[in-house]
Amino acid sequence: METTVSDTELKTTEAAAQPAEVPADWQPRIVAFVCNWCTYLGADLAGTSRLEYQANVRIVKLPCTGRIDPLFVLKAFENGADTVLVSGCHPGDCHYNTGNFHARRRWTAYRELLDFTGFDMRRLHFSWVSAAEGLKWVDLINDVTNKARELGPFTEYHSLSR
């Protein structure tokens, strides 16, 4: 049986995907779950090197990206994050040997689940940043923040949780 979508339903869906009126003083809230051994030290290097980047990110330091529970991501959105970033060691450079491989596998399955539920995947980012890549951290945060500004405030979480 073939299912069709009416023009009215399509317009309603498109309208819901568009960000609401954004207040002039609005700033995106970004939560970054980072590994203690690489990405956190890369962010620290950016700070000690006095590299400037947008201050919209709140870092949550964990021992390894392999320890990041997918529920942490949902909880961040529930608590008002507009975008979430997960970042750790480059594959093969994990302090715990295979933690980032576990994270990558978990990320792939979790991404498919979120995509299936209709979640806007542009709000979730995953990257690898080593301890020596302070400039990469700066570029990553500026890029994620600019994308979050383009998307506007994340208000869809409440409609997803019902």
C-alpha positions in Angstrom: 0.0 0.0 0.0 1.4 3.4 -1.0 1.3 6.3 1.4 1.1 9.8 0.1 1.6 13.1 1.9 -0.8 15.9 1.2 0.5 19.4 0.4 -1.0 20.7 3.7 0.9 18.1 5.7 4.1 18.8 3.8 3.8 22.6 4.4 3.1 21.9 8.1 6.2 19.7 8.4 8.4 22.3 6.6 7.1 25.1 8.9 7.9 23.0 11.9 11.5 22.5 10.6 12.0 26.2 10.3 13.4 28.0 13.4 11.0 30.2 15.2 11.7 33.9 15.6 15.1 34.2 17.2 15.6 36.9 19.9 18.4 39.3 19.0 20.4 38.5 22.2 20.1 34.7 21.8 23.4 32.7 21.9 23.6 29.0 21.2 24.3 26.6 24.1 26.8 24.0 23.1 27.7 21.0 25.3 30.9 19.2 24.4 31.6 15.7 25.8 35.4 15.3 25.5 38.0 12.8 26.3 40.4 13.7 29.2 43.5 12.6 27.3 43.3 14.2 23.9 40.5 16.7 23.2 40.4 18.2 26.6 44.2 18.8 26.4 43.7 20.2 22.9 41.2 22.7 24.3 43.7 23.5 27.1 46.4 24.0 24.6 44.2 26.5 22.7 43.6 28.4 26.0 47.3 28.4 27.0 48.2 29.5 23.5 45.7 32.4 23.9 43.9 31.3 20.7 40.5 33.0 20.6 37.3 31.1 19.9 33.6 31.6 20.6 32.7 31.1 24.3 29.4 29.2 23.7 30.7 25.7 24.6 30.5 24.0 28.0 32.9 21.2 28.3 32.1 17.9 30.1 35.4 16.0 30.6 35.2 12.2 30.7 38.0 9.6 30.9 37.3 8.4 27.4 34.8 8.8 24.6 34.1 5.1 25.0 32.5 6.0 28.4 30.0 8.5 26.9 26.6 7.0 27.3 24.1 8.0 24.5 21.7 9.1 27.3 24.2 11.9 28.2 23.5 13.4 24.7 19.8 13.3 25.2 20.1 14.7 28.7 22.2 17.6 27.4 19.4 18.5 24.9 16.8 18.0 27.6 18.6 20.6 29.7 18.7 23.2 27.0 21.6 22.5 24.7 21.2 23.7 21.1 24.0 21.5 19.9 26.1 18.7 21.3 29.7 17.8 20.3 31.4 14.5 21.2 35.2 14.6 20.7 38.0 12.3 21.6 41.4 10.8 20.6 42.1 9.9 17.0 41.4 6.2 16.2 44.4 4.1 17.2 45.6 6.8 19.7 43.3 6.0 22.6 44.8 6.1 26.0 42.7 3.1 26.8 43.6 1.3 23.6 40.1 0.7 22.1 37.8 3.3 23.8 37.4 5.4 20.7 36.6 2.4 18.5 33.8 1.5 20.9 32.6 5.1 20.8 32.7 5.2 17.0 30.6 2.0 16.8 28.2 3.3 19.4 28.0 6.6 17.5 27.1 4.9 14.3 24.2 2.9 15.8 23.0 5.9 17.9 23.1 8.2 14.8 20.9 5.8 12.9 18.4 5.6 15.8 18.2 9.4 16.2 17.8 9.8 12.4 15.0 7.2 12.5 13.2 9.2 15.1 13.3 12.4 13.0 16.0 14.2 15.1 17.8 17.0 13.2 21.3 15.4 12.9 22.8 18.8 12.2 22.7 19.4 15.9 25.0 16.6 16.8 28.7 16.6 16.0 31.5 14.0 16.4 35.2 14.7 15.9 38.7 13.6 16.7 41.1 16.2 18.3 44.4 15.3 19.7 46.3 17.0 22.6 48.5 18.8 20.1 45.7 20.2 18.0 44.7 23.4 19.8 44.1 25.2 16.5 41.9 22.4 15.3 39.8 22.7 18.5 39.4 26.5 17.9 38.3 25.9 14.3 35.9 23.1 15.4 34.2 25.2 18.1 33.9 28.2 15.8 32.4 26.0 13.1 29.9 24.2 15.4 28.9 27.5 17.0 28.2 29.1 13.6 26.2 26.2 12.5 24.2 26.3 15.7 23.5 30.0 15.1 22.2 29.2 11.6 19.9 26.5 13.0 18.5 28.7 15.8 17.3 27.6 19.2 16.6 23.9 19.6 13.0 23.6 20.7 12.1 20.3 19.1 13.3 18.2 22.1 10.0 18.5 23.9 8.0 17.4 20.9 10.3 14.4 20.5 9.9 13.3 24.2 6.1 13.2 24.1 
